[in-house]
């Protein structure tokens, strides 16, 4: 590498170390990137960009506390640069420190109110934050609408008719940053992989930096494919028009890698959100939300500008190949005590979640809790979660945080569980489907917003009798709208036929 040669030629030159580290980061070599940024800072400790990139790299490996320190230094040295405040907010959010994350984002937006990415990040963080009422979530969406959607209405495509041949298949465009091995892909993938080509042709608009074998599976199923990362919004919108898309579906919503600027230009006559982000966009440029039973209340449906299309299930789950079997015997029968599981991301374990888990465990004094998921190492949320459970009366010896594993080992870990506990205020999606598929009953508690009703919607779609577990629960799951892919895709396609006019 040229930068490494430059470092060898002049080891005192900080920009060479920075460039070498940036190359390592681009290649996904986080250890090499961290080492390079540290070398650069040893030679110039006043560069905010180096501190920022070091923080991003440390966050990528789960060292969140040190990442936060680096990002705070970057913000300080830059004089509060909005983009760096946004990165700091991300580090605080994944630690479950939502108040600090929201404060950083509001400070950034005060300095740069026209930054679409920062405003989307604010809404994404609000959606996960405890205690935020639906009215406030919708109000922030409407503020986003006024700033970023309203000015583009003169260039909109009329939402009146199909643009493809009315005698042929409907043309759908799916936009996502997660056409890869990502938890969301297992929820929207079954729909895309199983479309009836006589009824639907679909084009993938991939806005991602990484590709893998699952990306290849998406590409093979698609009628067309465009890599849109780096393409400006107007160019991507023109590609959608050229592809004669009837319905453009947003699978990212307000999450990272979104292309809200494309949707704001309304390049397709019909636009929708769902699956990857199924709690509503609240913007005038969206016509539909594909959702599940009971996720939205009547009042919320009336308040949203989009039409809520209620499908038999909010998600359809297809497991990866060669998955392990469910446990034959309930772990309680072997261990002599109940074993609850909480397989989720660390940031979803809020104070409300810990309080509820504490209630459950206090009712069963001999029960144990196994926790597993991203951002749960001691440098991330591990210590916070353990101390939080202790504060609600759960002794540390009753709780164990399991190490991160590959996907097959993760699924196999469900064999150790009698039941899975959900999270608040944002329920699980993939984690709930994985548990049910692995024959593990799920205990959920509904929240006050759509994100907190996903668990109940999934169990409603499952409609399993009490006491079902193991292989019998897996069989029931596969026959339900959650696992019967063919029936669920057919219901979705039929809903489109009824809605989208020719």
MARFIBA-743079 format. One line per field, with one value per residue (C-alpha): residue number from 1; x, y, z; residue in one letter. Coordinates in pm, 1 decimal. Example, Ala and Ser with C-alpha at 12.3 -4.5 7.8 and 13.67 -1.06 7.14 Angstrom:
2
n (1	2);
c1 (1230.0	1367.0);
c2 (-450.0	-106.0);
c3 (780.0	714.0);
res (a	s);
//
This chain:
502
n (1	2	3	4	5	6	7	8	9	10	11	12	13	14	15	16	17	18	19	20	21	22	23	24	25	26	27	28	29	30	31	32	33	34	35	36	37	38	39	40	41	42	43	44	45	46	47	48	49	50	51	52	53	54	55	56	57	58	59	60	61	62	63	64	65	66	67	68	69	70	71	72	73	74	75	76	77	78	79	80	81	82	83	84	85	86	87	88	89	90	91	92	93	94	95	96	97	98	99	100	101	102	103	104	105	106	107	108	109	110	111	112	113	114	115	116	117	118	119	120	121	122	123	124	125	126	127	128	129	130	131	132	133	134	135	136	137	138	139	140	141	142	143	144	145	146	147	148	149	150	151	152	153	154	155	156	157	158	159	160	161	162	163	164	165	166	167	168	169	170	171	172	173	174	175	176	177	178	179	180	181	182	183	184	185	186	187	188	189	190	191	192	193	194	195	196	197	198	199	200	201	202	203	204	205	206	207	208	209	210	211	212	213	214	215	216	217	218	219	220	221	222	223	224	225	226	227	228	229	230	231	232	233	234	235	236	237	238	239	240	241	242	243	244	245	246	247	248	249	250	251	252	253	254	255	256	257	258	259	260	261	262	263	264	265	266	267	268	269	270	271	272	273	274	275	276	277	278	279	280	281	282	283	284	285	286	287	288	289	290	291	292	293	294	295	296	297	298	299	300	301	302	303	304	305	306	307	308	309	310	311	312	313	314	315	316	317	318	319	320	321	322	323	324	325	326	327	328	329	330	331	332	333	334	335	336	337	338	339	340	341	342	343	344	345	346	347	348	349	350	351	352	353	354	355	356	357	358	359	360	361	362	363	364	365	366	367	368	369	370	371	372	373	374	375	376	377	378	379	380	381	382	383	384	385	386	387	388	389	390	391	392	393	394	395	396	397	398	399	400	401	402	403	404	405	406	407	408	409	410	411	412	413	414	415	416	417	418	419	420	421	422	423	424	425	426	427	428	429	430	431	432	433	434	435	436	437	438	439	440	441	442	443	444	445	446	447	448	449	450	451	452	453	454	455	456	457	458	459	460	461	462	463	464	465	466	467	468	469	470	471	472	473	474	475	476	477	478	479	480	481	482	483	484	485	486	487	488	489	490	491	492	493	494	495	496	497	498	499	500	501	502);
c1 (0.0	128.0	35.4	223.2	526.0	494.9	481.2	799.0	969.6	870.3	733.2	672.0	417.4	72.3	-130.8	38.9	-66.1	-416.7	-436.4	-311.1	-567.8	-847.4	-756.7	-764.1	-1104.1	-1240.3	-1126.8	-1298.2	-966.4	-1075.7	-772.4	-534.7	-740.8	-737.4	-362.3	-307.5	-526.7	-347.2	-13.9	-145.4	-266.5	70.2	212.3	-77.0	-327.6	-524.6	-690.5	-1067.4	-1109.8	-856.5	-1028.6	-1364.0	-1249.4	-1083.6	-1415.4	-1604.4	-1356.9	-1370.2	-1749.7	-1736.1	-1552.2	-1783.6	-1548.2	-1817.0	-1683.2	-1347.3	-1524.1	-1734.9	-1423.3	-1263.8	-1580.0	-1617.3	-1260.0	-1343.1	-1647.0	-1443.8	-1155.3	-1391.9	-1590.4	-1905.0	-1909.1	-2261.8	-2150.3	-1924.8	-2206.2	-2413.0	-2145.9	-2129.8	-2507.9	-2476.5	-2226.6	-2455.0	-2762.3	-2605.8	-2522.3	-2890.7	-2820.5	-3099.0	-3125.1	-2761.9	-2799.6	-3105.5	-2932.6	-2632.2	-2856.4	-3063.2	-2743.9	-2621.2	-2952.1	-2959.6	-2632.9	-2729.8	-3111.3	-3105.1	-2908.0	-3143.6	-2920.9	-2908.0	-3284.6	-3346.9	-3108.0	-3305.5	-3631.6	-3464.9	-3338.3	-3675.9	-3843.0	-3621.9	-3634.8	-3848.1	-4136.4	-4180.4	-4554.8	-4678.3	-4789.0	-4429.3	-4296.2	-4544.6	-4475.7	-4104.4	-4191.2	-4413.6	-4129.8	-3908.4	-4185.0	-4206.4	-3832.5	-3739.5	-4056.3	-4276.6	-4016.3	-3993.2	-4364.5	-4344.6	-4130.6	-4355.2	-4497.8	-4876.7	-5000.1	-5281.1	-5184.0	-4929.7	-4648.3	-4569.2	-4776.0	-5108.7	-5129.6	-4795.7	-4652.3	-4647.8	-4302.2	-4181.9	-3860.2	-3714.2	-3465.4	-3239.9	-2894.0	-2938.5	-2941.3	-2684.2	-2644.9	-2830.8	-3113.3	-3363.7	-3284.8	-3432.8	-3764.2	-3803.5	-3597.6	-3870.3	-4104.8	-3854.4	-3720.1	-4066.7	-4252.4	-4459.1	-4283.2	-4616.2	-4749.1	-4442.4	-4108.2	-3884.4	-3573.1	-3329.5	-3178.5	-2883.1	-2738.8	-2484.6	-2109.6	-2086.0	-2200.8	-2202.0	-2366.9	-2708.6	-2658.2	-2604.3	-2931.1	-3118.6	-2960.2	-3047.7	-3414.4	-3443.2	-3550.5	-3309.4	-3041.9	-2882.8	-2601.5	-2706.1	-2446.9	-2283.8	-2549.7	-2712.6	-3085.5	-3188.9	-2990.3	-3130.2	-3483.1	-3431.8	-3317.0	-3641.9	-3841.5	-3640.8	-3706.6	-4082.6	-4143.1	-4508.4	-4442.2	-4123.0	-4084.6	-3856.9	-3699.2	-3468.7	-3697.8	-3510.3	-3230.7	-2870.5	-2821.3	-3167.2	-3242.7	-3515.7	-3400.6	-3496.9	-3842.0	-3895.0	-3877.3	-4152.1	-4014.2	-4280.3	-4658.9	-4694.2	-4449.7	-4455.6	-4261.5	-4260.5	-4074.1	-3731.9	-3898.2	-4262.4	-4359.7	-4461.8	-4285.2	-4540.2	-4441.4	-4657.0	-4438.7	-4547.6	-4886.8	-4880.6	-4740.5	-4731.3	-4794.0	-4932.6	-5240.5	-5270.0	-4948.3	-5132.5	-5428.2	-5731.8	-5622.6	-5272.4	-5411.4	-5626.0	-5331.0	-5085.3	-5078.2	-5016.7	-5272.6	-5199.9	-5225.1	-5267.9	-5119.9	-5166.4	-4824.6	-4583.8	-4293.7	-4233.3	-3932.3	-3723.8	-3438.3	-3094.2	-3010.9	-2910.3	-3047.0	-3019.5	-3330.0	-3530.3	-3450.7	-3629.2	-3667.1	-3750.1	-3434.7	-3631.7	-3667.7	-3289.7	-3174.7	-3447.4	-3515.8	-3655.9	-3408.1	-3521.3	-3337.7	-3298.9	-3136.8	-3129.0	-2911.1	-2769.3	-2928.7	-3278.2	-3234.7	-3385.0	-3456.8	-3819.9	-3701.0	-3480.6	-3765.5	-3999.9	-3740.2	-3688.0	-4059.9	-4050.7	-3740.6	-3860.0	-4172.5	-3945.3	-3664.9	-3480.5	-3499.6	-3192.0	-3146.8	-2915.8	-2850.7	-2696.4	-2657.9	-2453.8	-2313.4	-2325.9	-1956.9	-1830.0	-1699.7	-2045.2	-2372.0	-2274.9	-2194.0	-2495.0	-2732.2	-2591.6	-2597.9	-2945.6	-3079.3	-2915.7	-3087.3	-3427.9	-3355.4	-3193.4	-2877.1	-2574.0	-2525.9	-2865.0	-2760.7	-2508.6	-2411.7	-2316.8	-2042.6	-2117.5	-2122.8	-2195.3	-2556.0	-2576.4	-2435.7	-2671.7	-2973.0	-2841.6	-2818.2	-3200.1	-3189.7	-3089.1	-3402.8	-3746.0	-3878.3	-3755.5	-3824.9	-3899.6	-3779.2	-3944.2	-4028.1	-3912.3	-4008.5	-3800.8	-3861.4	-3597.5	-3519.2	-3882.9	-3910.4	-3584.3	-3700.6	-4039.3	-3878.0	-3641.2	-3941.5	-3900.3	-4213.9	-4190.0	-4318.4	-4387.0	-4528.8	-4692.1	-4581.5	-4750.4	-4623.5	-4624.9	-4266.8	-4384.2	-4666.5	-4463.8	-4432.9	-4808.1	-4864.4	-4625.1	-4792.2	-5135.1	-5021.6	-4875.6	-5199.4	-5039.3	-5211.3	-5066.6	-4791.0	-4666.8	-4288.4	-4006.9	-4067.5	-4444.4	-4403.4	-4169.0	-4423.1	-4699.8	-4477.5	-4406.2	-4778.4	-4866.8	-4847.6	-4503.4	-4352.8	-4587.1	-4400.8	-4613.2	-4939.6	-4795.8	-4645.6	-4974.1	-5165.4	-4922.8	-4944.8	-5324.2	-5333.9	-5128.9	-5363.8	-5655.5	-5483.2	-5272.6	-5491.9	-5415.2);
c2 (0.0	344.2	497.4	227.1	288.3	658.2	572.1	369.1	650.6	915.2	767.8	1118.8	1213.7	1191.5	1220.5	905.8	708.4	852.1	751.2	399.7	363.5	487.5	224.6	-44.7	78.0	64.9	-298.3	-382.6	-431.2	-256.6	-361.8	-224.2	93.6	151.6	99.0	341.6	614.1	577.8	617.9	930.4	1077.6	1008.0	1248.8	1498.1	1477.7	1785.5	1646.8	1598.2	1374.1	1124.6	1116.3	1074.6	784.6	620.1	643.0	493.2	204.2	138.9	136.5	-119.2	-366.7	-299.3	-91.7	168.2	347.5	426.4	504.6	762.2	923.5	950.6	1094.3	1349.8	1461.4	1492.0	1708.5	1928.3	1981.4	2051.6	2312.2	2100.3	1999.1	1861.6	1541.4	1451.8	1521.9	1276.4	1008.8	1075.3	1037.9	698.4	579.4	696.0	535.6	189.9	217.4	277.8	638.9	792.6	1126.8	1206.0	1087.1	1305.6	1607.6	1565.3	1531.9	1837.6	2039.5	1923.0	2008.8	2352.3	2424.7	2249.1	2229.2	2127.3	1807.4	1525.8	1252.1	1411.6	1465.6	1104.2	991.8	1197.5	1025.9	683.0	752.3	885.3	567.3	362.2	595.6	509.7	735.9	918.2	936.4	867.8	1230.8	1348.2	1083.1	1196.3	1566.3	1516.3	1330.2	1617.0	1862.7	1645.7	1647.7	2028.1	2072.4	1792.8	1672.9	1977.6	2166.2	1871.1	1825.5	2009.6	1724.4	1442.9	1165.0	1156.7	865.1	783.0	494.5	225.2	320.7	-34.2	-232.7	-295.3	-636.9	-749.3	-806.4	-524.7	-366.7	-311.3	-145.8	-235.7	6.5	-113.5	-94.4	-449.9	-684.9	-890.6	-1097.0	-855.8	-932.2	-732.7	-934.4	-1250.8	-1066.4	-907.0	-1162.2	-1430.9	-1187.3	-1087.8	-1438.5	-1583.1	-1332.9	-1490.6	-1368.5	-1380.1	-1118.7	-922.3	-821.6	-648.0	-434.8	-409.1	-69.3	-154.7	123.9	-84.6	-94.8	-472.2	-767.8	-1139.8	-1467.7	-1335.3	-1038.1	-1287.0	-1458.1	-1128.4	-1043.2	-1384.4	-1340.1	-984.0	-883.3	-590.8	-460.1	-121.2	-28.1	317.4	387.7	717.9	812.7	1146.7	1152.3	1310.4	1054.9	757.9	897.8	920.6	557.3	458.3	644.7	482.4	139.9	210.5	121.0	110.6	74.7	178.7	13.6	151.8	-127.0	103.8	381.9	618.8	371.1	391.6	374.2	509.9	696.1	925.8	1193.3	965.4	893.3	1265.2	1317.6	1057.9	893.4	619.4	665.1	453.2	446.7	241.9	129.2	-195.7	-500.1	-341.7	-37.8	-108.1	159.2	427.5	709.0	987.2	1162.7	1279.0	1099.0	757.4	610.3	278.1	103.3	-276.6	-384.6	-659.8	-705.2	-465.5	-269.4	59.4	184.4	337.0	684.0	634.6	511.4	823.4	1050.6	904.0	1037.8	685.4	409.5	115.0	-216.8	-490.9	-820.4	-1154.9	-1106.5	-813.4	-1033.4	-1362.3	-1556.3	-1806.1	-1962.4	-2016.0	-2360.5	-2649.3	-2499.9	-2697.7	-2873.1	-2748.9	-2904.7	-3234.9	-3189.2	-2857.2	-2725.6	-2693.6	-3070.7	-3107.8	-2812.3	-2809.9	-2440.5	-2213.0	-2057.0	-1737.1	-1590.1	-1234.7	-1249.9	-889.7	-587.8	-416.7	-79.1	-232.6	-328.0	-12.0	67.2	-29.0	-363.4	-427.3	-342.0	-585.0	-862.8	-803.9	-859.3	-1186.6	-1317.1	-1217.9	-1428.5	-1728.2	-1703.9	-2004.9	-1892.2	-1795.2	-1544.7	-1587.8	-1268.5	-1271.3	-1028.0	-745.8	-466.5	-668.3	-706.8	-545.0	-240.9	-185.0	-252.5	-557.1	-379.6	-147.8	-440.9	-644.5	-352.1	-255.4	-603.4	-603.5	-272.1	-434.5	-730.0	-986.2	-1135.1	-1133.3	-1509.4	-1564.1	-1380.2	-1474.0	-1281.8	-1523.0	-1438.4	-1345.5	-1637.4	-1711.2	-1752.3	-2131.1	-2127.5	-1841.8	-2046.6	-2351.9	-2144.8	-2137.5	-2504.9	-2384.1	-2170.9	-2238.5	-1901.5	-1581.0	-1240.3	-947.0	-584.6	-245.4	8.1	-151.4	-517.3	-773.9	-882.0	-1122.3	-1236.4	-1332.2	-1519.8	-1705.1	-1813.3	-1935.8	-2122.9	-2286.2	-2401.3	-2147.8	-1968.6	-1589.1	-1363.4	-1007.3	-691.0	-433.1	-71.8	259.5	302.7	84.6	-31.7	-174.9	-381.5	-592.2	-878.9	-900.6	-881.0	-1170.4	-1385.0	-1297.7	-1414.9	-1730.1	-1809.9	-2102.3	-2288.9	-2242.9	-2480.6	-2553.4	-2579.2	-2766.1	-2939.9	-2893.6	-2516.3	-2510.2	-2706.5	-2468.1	-2168.6	-2297.8	-2344.8	-1996.0	-1668.2	-1615.2	-1922.5	-2010.5	-1805.5	-1896.9	-1796.6	-1473.7	-1365.7	-1443.4	-1229.4	-941.5	-966.3	-982.1	-670.0	-488.8	-598.1	-454.3	-122.5	-24.2	73.1	18.5);
c3 (0.0	-92.4	242.3	431.4	212.9	297.4	669.1	634.6	444.8	701.5	1026.8	1166.3	897.0	1060.4	733.7	599.2	906.0	872.0	504.9	578.8	857.8	632.6	372.5	641.3	757.0	401.7	380.1	709.7	891.3	1209.1	1411.7	1150.8	1123.7	1500.0	1515.7	1228.1	1377.1	1709.3	1530.2	1356.3	1686.1	1847.6	1589.4	1576.9	1860.2	1749.9	1436.5	1490.7	1185.3	1318.0	1656.8	1482.0	1265.0	1563.9	1749.1	1455.4	1433.9	1808.6	1794.3	1512.5	1737.6	2033.3	2248.1	2304.4	2611.5	2451.6	2123.2	2304.6	2452.8	2108.8	1954.4	2233.2	2166.8	1795.6	1872.9	2108.1	1865.2	1574.7	1765.5	1756.1	1389.4	1319.8	1144.7	1437.3	1683.2	1479.9	1520.2	1894.3	1910.0	1743.0	2003.3	2284.3	2125.1	2098.4	2469.4	2541.9	2645.4	2442.7	2622.3	2546.6	2188.1	2131.9	2286.4	2054.1	1748.9	1838.6	1885.8	1545.0	1377.0	1538.1	1357.5	1033.4	1003.8	635.5	700.0	597.3	738.1	1083.8	1091.9	987.0	1260.8	1512.7	1414.3	1419.9	1772.4	1888.6	1760.5	1993.8	2293.0	2596.9	2690.2	2357.5	2273.3	1921.3	1880.8	1928.0	1689.1	1425.2	1487.7	1418.5	1098.8	989.0	1057.4	835.7	574.1	574.9	530.2	289.1	113.1	55.6	-155.6	-398.6	-467.7	-803.9	-947.6	-823.3	-1036.8	-1012.0	-794.5	-1034.2	-1261.7	-1326.7	-1557.2	-1670.4	-1918.0	-1743.4	-1910.8	-1768.5	-1421.5	-1168.1	-1146.0	-789.0	-678.1	-338.6	-181.1	100.5	253.4	383.0	83.7	276.4	592.9	816.4	1059.0	852.0	538.0	691.1	732.2	388.6	195.1	188.4	13.0	-253.8	-313.4	-366.0	-582.9	-860.3	-1178.6	-1361.0	-1119.7	-1008.3	-1155.0	-906.0	-920.6	-630.7	-549.1	-325.7	-110.4	80.0	124.1	179.5	-28.5	45.1	-53.3	50.1	-182.6	-464.1	-372.6	-393.7	-728.5	-871.3	-776.5	-910.6	-1260.2	-1240.5	-1007.0	-948.8	-713.2	-594.1	-323.0	-411.2	-665.2	-587.9	-514.7	-845.4	-1046.3	-855.4	-888.8	-1264.6	-1272.2	-1100.0	-1364.9	-1643.3	-1489.3	-1510.5	-1147.6	-1039.6	-665.8	-485.4	-143.2	128.2	335.7	536.0	657.0	886.9	964.2	844.6	470.2	387.9	65.0	190.7	-51.4	-340.1	-199.1	-134.1	-512.5	-560.8	-876.6	-870.8	-881.3	-565.2	-272.9	46.2	352.1	543.5	679.8	722.5	885.8	952.1	1205.7	957.6	778.1	835.0	510.5	220.9	-34.2	97.1	12.2	197.2	504.9	495.5	851.6	1071.3	1289.2	1582.7	1528.4	1472.3	1674.7	1505.7	1617.4	1476.2	1144.3	1119.6	1202.3	951.5	595.2	460.7	425.9	656.4	470.5	730.1	612.5	793.8	959.7	993.1	878.4	701.9	823.7	630.7	828.3	680.1	545.2	773.8	1094.3	1419.0	1553.8	1853.1	2188.9	2245.7	2621.3	2785.7	2958.4	3282.6	3291.5	3277.6	3488.3	3750.4	3693.4	3423.9	3184.2	3017.9	2723.5	2599.3	2256.1	2140.3	2068.2	2373.4	2299.6	2304.6	2670.4	2817.7	3181.7	3115.6	2978.5	3281.6	3519.7	3343.6	3330.0	3701.4	3765.1	3572.0	3748.8	4096.3	4042.6	3973.6	4233.4	4090.8	3727.2	3527.6	3244.3	2944.2	2746.1	2400.1	2113.8	1960.5	2179.1	2500.0	2582.2	2905.4	2713.5	2562.9	2746.5	2950.2	3276.2	3242.0	3193.6	3482.5	3725.1	3605.4	3675.1	4016.9	4094.9	4031.0	4257.6	4027.0	4174.8	3938.8	3971.6	3806.2	3488.5	3223.2	2911.4	2633.9	2383.3	2024.9	1779.3	1416.4	1304.3	1337.6	1690.2	1773.2	1665.5	1851.6	2171.4	2175.6	2275.2	2622.7	2670.3	2815.7	2696.1	2532.5	2689.2	2458.1	2492.5	2548.4	2410.1	2083.4	2053.4	1872.1	1513.2	1388.1	1743.2	1804.0	1474.4	1539.1	1884.1	1762.3	1474.0	1723.5	1927.7	2209.8	2339.1	2351.8	2628.2	2515.8	2665.6	2442.7	2444.8	2375.0	2016.9	1702.1	1764.9	2096.2	1946.1	1705.3	1952.4	2004.5	1627.6	1569.9	1836.3	1695.3	1352.8	1508.8	1696.6	1880.8	2164.7	2512.6	2611.5	2260.2	2234.9	2062.4	1730.1	1762.2	1791.5	1490.9	1286.1	1390.6	1307.5	956.8	891.9	1020.5	824.2	981.6	818.7	530.4	274.6	-26.8	141.9	282.7	-49.8	-222.6	30.8	-27.0	-405.6	-393.2	-175.6	-440.5	-716.2	-520.4	-444.6	-743.4	-1034.9	-1400.7);
res (x	x	x	x	x	x	x	x	x	x	x	x	x	x	x	x	x	x	x	x	x	x	x	x	x	x	x	x	x	x	x	x	x	x	x	x	x	x	x	x	x	x	x	x	x	x	x	x	x	x	x	x	x	x	x	x	x	x	x	x	x	x	x	x	x	x	x	x	x	x	x	x	x	x	x	x	x	x	x	x	x	x	x	x	x	x	x	x	x	x	x	x	x	x	x	x	x	x	x	x	x	x	x	x	x	x	x	x	x	x	x	x	x	x	x	x	x	x	x	x	x	x	x	x	x	x	x	x	x	x	x	x	x	x	x	x	x	x	x	x	x	x	x	x	x	x	x	x	x	x	x	x	x	x	x	x	x	x	x	x	x	x	x	x	x	x	x	x	x	x	x	x	x	x	x	x	x	x	x	x	x	x	x	x	x	x	x	x	x	x	x	x	x	x	x	x	x	x	x	x	x	x	x	x	x	x	x	x	x	x	x	x	x	x	x	x	x	x	x	x	x	x	x	x	x	x	x	x	x	x	x	x	x	x	x	x	x	x	x	x	x	x	x	x	x	x	x	x	x	x	x	x	x	x	x	x	x	x	x	x	x	x	x	x	x	x	x	x	x	x	x	x	x	x	x	x	x	x	x	x	x	x	x	x	x	x	x	x	x	x	x	x	x	x	x	x	x	x	x	x	x	x	x	x	x	x	x	x	x	x	x	x	x	x	x	x	x	x	x	x	x	x	x	x	x	x	x	x	x	x	x	x	x	x	x	x	x	x	x	x	x	x	x	x	x	x	x	x	x	x	x	x	x	x	x	x	x	x	x	x	x	x	x	x	x	x	x	x	x	x	x	x	x	x	x	x	x	x	x	x	x	x	x	x	x	x	x	x	x	x	x	x	x	x	x	x	x	x	x	x	x	x	x	x	x	x	x	x	x	x	x	x	x	x	x	x	x	x	x	x	x	x	x	x	x	x	x	x	x	x	x	x	x	x	x	x	x	x	x	x	x	x	x	x	x	x	x	x	x	x	x	x	x	x	x	x	x	x	x	x	x	x	x	x	x	x	x	x	x	x	x	x	x	x	x	x	x	x	x	x	x	x	x	x	x	x	x	x	x	x	x	x	x	x	x	x	x	x	x	x	x	x);
//
